[in-house]
Amino acid sequence: MPLLHWSPRSPYVRKVMVALHEKGLADGIRTIRTYADPMIPHEGLMRLNPLSKIPTLELDDGRVLFDSHVICRWADEQSEAGPRLFPQGPGQFEAERDEALGNGLLDVALAWLVETRMRPEAQRSAELVSVYRTKLVRTADWLETHVPDLEQRPFDIGHLTIGVALAYLDFRFASEAWRDGRPTLARWHATFSARASVPPTSFRDDPRPAG
Ligand SMILES: N[C@@H](CCC(=O)N[C@@H](CS)C(=O)NCC(=O)O)C(=O)O
């Protein structure tokens, strides 16, 4: 059975878990709690993924897949069940652009978290935090006006990634209140959150494993 290096705190892992649920594959994957600390590269994980990042997926035939984009593509190829996450033809590039936007929002959020929670206080940069906040606000504004585009397409990797990224803002950046002044996006996200794949994959601060 494939083995997924996993954490209930990681938004990129959650993206993969939502994809596995959407494709009916979640019960066929084992997970192992792996602690990928951006400040401390993980020796064991780097033997599989030299970037020391999760999600990383070990397949039965010995191949190793990363990152979340590649694992979601793999899941889409494995199963005809559920929505086509990476459509071919109409909507193809919008789906992957919106995936890139969701990933980019997560990249900003993770960098922000590292800056404010992990770096020594004396090294933290108020300028960087201000840049991250600007990007978060502008991305949420962009999304507020693009909900009609999202609603025109069947559910794909773009919806999935944006939905998870906004859920991550709720988990780690609730005080940024992304719903304020964005009622259309808030309504869209409520519909996303009601999908069967979303509640079983929720974020959680579990105890940190030793290794
Ligand atoms: N582009 C990667 C990003 C993965 C990523 O940054 N994962 C975080 C956990 S949320 C991680 O492993 N960080 C450890 C590190 O940066 O060393 C993906 O889409 O999977």
The ligand as an SDF file (V2000), in Angstrom:
LIG
                    3D

 20 19  0  0  0  0  0  0  0  0999 V2000
    5.3890   22.8800   -3.1060 N   0  0  0  0  0  0  0  0  0  0  0  0
    5.2760   21.9010   -2.0620 C   0  0  0  0  0  0  0  0  0  0  0  0
    5.3190   22.5820   -0.6950 C   0  0  0  0  0  0  0  0  0  0  0  0
    5.3830   21.5600    0.4430 C   0  0  0  0  0  0  0  0  0  0  0  0
    5.7490   22.2150    1.7600 C   0  0  0  0  0  0  0  0  0  0  0  0
    6.3320   23.3050    1.8090 O   0  0  0  0  0  0  0  0  0  0  0  0
    5.4150   21.5250    2.8460 N   0  0  0  0  0  0  0  0  0  0  0  0
    5.7870   22.0210    4.1520 C   0  0  0  0  0  0  0  0  0  0  0  0
    4.8050   21.5340    5.2080 C   0  0  0  0  0  0  0  0  0  0  0  0
    3.2960   22.4130    5.1080 S   0  0  0  0  0  0  0  0  0  0  0  0
    7.1310   21.4300    4.5020 C   0  0  0  0  0  0  0  0  0  0  0  0
    7.3320   20.2560    4.3190 O   0  0  0  0  0  0  0  0  0  0  0  0
    8.0410   22.2530    5.0220 N   0  0  0  0  0  0  0  0  0  0  0  0
    9.3340   21.8230    5.4390 C   0  0  0  0  0  0  0  0  0  0  0  0
   10.4270   22.6590    4.8750 C   0  0  0  0  0  0  0  0  0  0  0  0
   10.1460   23.6830    4.2340 O   0  0  0  0  0  0  0  0  0  0  0  0
   11.5810   22.3010    5.0940 O   0  0  0  0  0  0  0  0  0  0  0  0
    3.9710   21.0970   -2.2620 C   0  0  0  0  0  0  0  0  0  0  0  0
    3.0880   21.6050   -2.9550 O   0  0  0  0  0  0  0  0  0  0  0  0
    3.8750   19.9590   -1.7800 O   0  0  0  0  0  0  0  0  0  0  0  0
  1  2  1  0
  2  3  1  0
  2 18  1  0
  3  4  1  0
  4  5  1  0
  5  6  2  0
  5  7  1  0
  7  8  1  0
  8  9  1  0
  8 11  1  0
  9 10  1  0
 11 12  2  0
 11 13  1  0
 13 14  1  0
 14 15  1  0
 15 16  2  0
 15 17  1  0
 18 19  2  0
 18 20  1  0
M  END
$$$$
